[in-house]
């Protein structure tokens, strides 16, 4: 279970960093609304990262905590702060789908292990990422 959560952690951290990057660097006529939306999403990810890492530790494993390890195992591609706002949003929509896919794989394993605590945490994260994807899609 902890191996799957490490993938969730890596995707969450990579998405956090990318969303924060886009928050800092977005420009254009929708600057204010996107700047604020990105901030809400990276703030949520920041809190989630700690929760996921602590769950890994609760399961008796070490949580990875380096950029190199995250880069090795994440499915999220690095962001480019020079992209136009619409491309930033499109990428983040795609990234929400990627992290949902990672979460769904972890959910199936936690269900197979009857790990109710992890199941609950993952279901909550899926709901948040689905809502984030909807908000981002609605901003295009």
Protein Blocks (a to p, Z undefined) as FASTA:
>chain_A
ZZmmmmmmmmmmmmmmmmmmmmmmggcjklmmmmmmmmmmmmmmmmmmmmmmmmmmmnop
acdfbfklmmmmmcbdcddfkbcfklmmmmmmmmmmmmmmmmmmmmmmmmmnopaklmmm
mmmmmmmmmmmmmmmmmmZZ
